[in-house]
Structures are given as structure tokens and as C-alpha cells.
Amino acid sequence: MNLDQGGRVTRDGIRIYQPADFAGMQAAGELAARILDEVAAHVFVGQTTGAIDDFIRTRVEEAGAISATIGYKGYQHASCISVNHVVCHGIPGDKKLKDGDILNIDVTVIVDGWYGDTSRMYVAGKLSRKAERLIQVTHDALMKGIEAVRPGNTFGDIGAAIQEFVEAQRMSVVRDFCGHGLGRVFHAPPNVLHYGRPGTGPVLEEGMFFTIEPMVNLGRAETKVLADEWTAVTRDKSLSAQFEHSVGVTADGVQIFTPSPAGRFHPTYG
């Protein structure tokens, strides 16, 4: 038994946190979610992704928190901003948003040693019908996965719930990236796959903390990473969307640590 960080570790390497630790995760998650609420006003046609990241960096500093991504494996930004066919890990820069662009903004903050990790979708200008449907399906897929979180279920149940829902909508689930454990570390076991078979994988236990963050493509599931070694895009250049919550397994279900304080987790605020 490993008691480092205040809890035991399962044979799958998954840390089990204590009931008192939920408050720390909630505080970190609340800050990350509040910053993403505030970001909405900064997403508009002609805005640069670099300016959005500058705002996020400033807000993290003003809150007395730490950006988990600045300096992580050499990364130098307070967010990942992934536009249109960028699946994840898009690097903020001078790119100006165009009418109809959709983007995922991913923020992770550290508050008193706890990591709050969340992402959601935004739109610049007028949302196209196909993009609107993709965003809705991706949002609903995340919620289907969260509904499967409770003690006694498995991580395969989470992945199966997401995969079955997405594929029924004739879209595809990205398999090259996944959710992850977190708590007092950024990334830890388990890998939370967004596809799978019911009843497989580690069994969920009270005190497990992890992210669920499905990436869904309008086209095929295959991705590739660009020469910058960060930006992942769809191979067929189809649109991609992603939503992410950090969650904890409770005695009888799940606690979402990163709900939007303003009810703006979905870009249409629904």
C-alpha cells in the first residue's frame, strides 16, 4: 500500500483520495471553470488565439493560482486552443478567428496543490448547422460518460457509453488521446479511454479522481501530430470538438469538479 499524497493506490496504479480531498479539487475546478466562463466574451471574429491565451494567463495570475501548462514539457502557454479540425493541443498564436470558427479552449490550474482541468467549445460569429450538431453530440457524449461513473462500474463502461452514443450519430471517437487521473499531479493513472466494452478495465472506487474529455470528429477518427510536436489534427481535415470535466467518484455516484458557475459550459449556454 502506497500512502504518499494521503491515500492508497490500487493494483492498477490508481490513487484513492480521501473524502476531505474533494474540497481541494472542487476549489481548483471552480477556478478553471470560472476562467472559461470569462473567456466567452473574448471569443469573436478577428480575435487572435494568442490574445485569448494572454487573458487566461492574466486571470490565473490574478487569482493567485498557477498555470499547470506553462513549462509543462516545454509548453509556454496558459491554455491549449484548438480551432476547427485541430483535435487537441492547439498552440495559441497570431491566428485570427474567422466567422464560423469553432474552438476548444483547455485550461488547467493549480490551487493549493490541486489540479483543476477542464475544456469546452466556443464559436466565433455564426455557428453552422453541422458544427452545431457536432458540438451537441460531443457535449452529450461527455455527459453519457459521466452518467456511467459510480462505484462498481468500470472504466470500460464509461468508454462504451461514449462510443455507442457517438457512433449512433454517425460520428467518430478519437482513440489517440484520452482522459487521465489527476489530483495533486497533472497526469496519473488511469488512462480514461472514450471507447471500449462494458464491464472491462479497472473497477471504479470511491475517491478516484480523473478527467473525461471525449474528442469527436465529423469524419474519420484518425489524427496526426504536426511538426510542432503538439498540435493534433484530423487526418481527413474534418471538424473536431471536445468537452472535458474533472470528476471524482463518490459513495453513490459522481461529483463534477468543473461545472460552469455561470451555466455556460455549452457555447449556446444551454
Secondary structure as UniProt FT lines:
FT   HELIX           4..6
FT   TURN            11..12
FT   TURN            19..20
FT   HELIX           21..39
FT   HELIX           40..42
FT   TURN            45..46
FT   HELIX           49..62
FT   TURN            63..64
FT   STRAND          66..67
FT   TURN            70..71
FT   HELIX           72..74
FT   STRAND          80..83
FT   TURN            84..85
FT   STRAND          86..88
FT   TURN            99..100
FT   STRAND          102..111
FT   TURN            112..113
FT   STRAND          114..123
FT   HELIX           129..147
FT   TURN            151..152
FT   HELIX           155..168
FT   TURN            169..170
FT   STRAND          172..173
FT   STRAND          179..181
FT   STRAND          188..192
FT   TURN            198..199
FT   TURN            206..207
FT   STRAND          209..212
FT   STRAND          215..217
FT   STRAND          223..225
FT   TURN            227..228
FT   STRAND          232..234
FT   TURN            235..236
FT   STRAND          240..242
FT   STRAND          244..249
FT   STRAND          254..256
FT   TURN            261..262
FT   TURN            267..268
//
